[in-house]
């Protein structure tokens, strides 16, 4: 790591909890998530002004769920449009039309069934506005040129804590910060600051990754080249209700309307080439020639072209996603083939995975070892995404060789992002013993990730299609007895995305959804069945206002009786809705508990609790009815962490302790190494918690 590059003087005030480097969608989502948690965050970008790039065409369904959680989905939907039917041409004549989303519709467990078209610059503008609402603004024109962190900081900190010196914690805080230096600005002044953590979200050419010395292995296909730009066409030149695609034997042109504009289009094409077959640098006149050649429209119909660039298929991934207190996310960690539109979306989902973990550690509720699970969970997903997008690109290139083939070949259920989960994770706490025969040998650990055109070991996948890391490198996943196991056909397993479901707010009578209950910077504990009431009461008493909310899910015919301690009144429910709209968090936010009525049974169906209740009642009869129920712990990033019978209060207690400490009665100070030494191994250990056995 470069400790000397860059000038600047560090003062005692140049300190922040998290520095985010790069203000694209990945960095902005992370900064918004941290800011709403009350974390001191700064975000910088080397560009002197917000970019107007729009190559990424918009968020997929999973990213829309994340944007909804951040409170910006409505603005994103208003700024964009639904994906358009694709009209495909050959030799300038239309030959086929396809709508890859024609057969899809929102379902009870997923409110968003398709991607959304919106210019990337507009999405970034919406996120910057949201971030400014928390008092944080992007610092433009700031280029990171140096990173310094003490490699001995953890050892020094523990030694200080064990010695019990008065200055131990303070010395630990200083030693554990990353010093970031910046290039001189336009006034010729350098600058530097200290950050407890740094996250590089600065793209494929990431300065942060290079300063860390992290490898970025993979391939760049010089023979797979495309020129891109934002263009304007004369009004009525083409139908703006269609995505037009001309595929000929000697090249291609694709024109998709940019939402929110009258004459703007995304332009993608095979490049012009010189006499030796080498791609020419894109120009406005070159775009006009390509337009006239493939479409038959006059070149003058293209009235303006900007943001011209050449895209080469680039498939690469970082060797690791973390070095000490510095993390990589988005394109800084992985770049994919463009097919399927997963580049920006994978970065947004990286940010949502990392944000809550940094928040809990910086608040002092979770052990710093929680941060190890970011790479543990997201590196295998990136590996899978590289393989998926490369396979979709091959399918698309094959399809367009035939008349009628087009970009619809790149779109599958896998590209929605809704099936991505982390069943292998050490945070998947109700995971049962893994069959050793189902795991690859050590050579297929996610650090030995795969790339197209490279020899790589076979990847073993779970039922969602995502590769498992080697169990021997993640010992916590091998044995985790946490209550009686629930079979896969009874609902989502730990690590899976938590399903959505329409329901009714029990306090207000208004329609709502479970994902709206999950929204905000908290873990949610769902209680199904009468037996869940005691656990919810305990959780509310222990964690109320400290990062955990409870939600009782009543069946339509279930007797509610009086509000339990973990529920709230109508006034409190309205207060919590206002909190979400206005972005209040932490001690400013309203009550953490609620209750909903599963009027149509969608929540019970999504979580498999109806089958569980029937089985329990059948086995125990009326005598066991009072203990019937299921507890589901949903992480702040909408993934199931724990799913156990309602009488297994101990597992719930233990799991919440791992994520949020012991509650407000014994919250530890933030970032204290002395506390870390008492509660578990230092950062870097995969087994940062001890699995609990089923309660007697």
Secondary structure as UniProt FT lines:
FT   TURN            12..13
FT   STRAND          15..21
FT   HELIX           25..36
FT   TURN            37..38
FT   STRAND          41..45
FT   HELIX           61..69
FT   TURN            70..71
FT   HELIX           73..79
FT   STRAND          81..82
FT   STRAND          85..90
FT   TURN            91..92
FT   STRAND          93..98
FT   TURN            100..103
FT   TURN            108..109
FT   STRAND          116..117
FT   HELIX           120..132
FT   TURN            133..135
FT   STRAND          139..140
FT   STRAND          144..148
FT   TURN            151..152
FT   HELIX           153..163
FT   TURN            166..167
FT   HELIX           168..175
FT   STRAND          178..182
FT   TURN            186..187
FT   STRAND          191..200
FT   TURN            204..205
FT   HELIX           207..212
FT   STRAND          216..233
FT   TURN            235..236
FT   TURN            240..241
FT   STRAND          242..248
FT   TURN            249..250
FT   STRAND          251..257
FT   TURN            259..260
FT   STRAND          264..269
FT   TURN            275..276
FT   HELIX           284..295
FT   HELIX           299..301
FT   STRAND          302..318
FT   STRAND          322..323
FT   TURN            324..325
FT   STRAND          326..328
FT   HELIX           330..332
FT   STRAND          334..335
FT   TURN            339..340
FT   HELIX           343..362
FT   TURN            363..364
FT   HELIX           368..371
FT   HELIX           372..399
FT   TURN            400..401
FT   TURN            403..404
FT   HELIX           407..410
FT   HELIX           413..416
FT   TURN            418..419
FT   TURN            423..424
FT   TURN            426..427
FT   TURN            429..430
FT   HELIX           436..438
FT   HELIX           442..444
FT   TURN            446..447
FT   TURN            452..453
FT   TURN            463..464
FT   HELIX           471..473
FT   HELIX           475..477
FT   HELIX           488..490
FT   TURN            494..495
FT   STRAND          502..505
FT   TURN            506..508
FT   STRAND          511..513
FT   HELIX           514..518
FT   STRAND          523..528
FT   HELIX           530..532
FT   HELIX           533..543
FT   TURN            545..547
FT   STRAND          548..555
FT   TURN            556..557
FT   TURN            565..566
FT   HELIX           570..582
FT   HELIX           586..588
FT   STRAND          593..598
FT   TURN            599..600
FT   HELIX           602..607
FT   HELIX           609..620
FT   HELIX           621..627
FT   STRAND          630..634
FT   TURN            636..637
FT   STRAND          639..645
FT   TURN            646..647
FT   HELIX           649..660
FT   TURN            661..662
FT   TURN            664..665
FT   TURN            670..671
FT   HELIX           673..679
FT   TURN            683..684
//
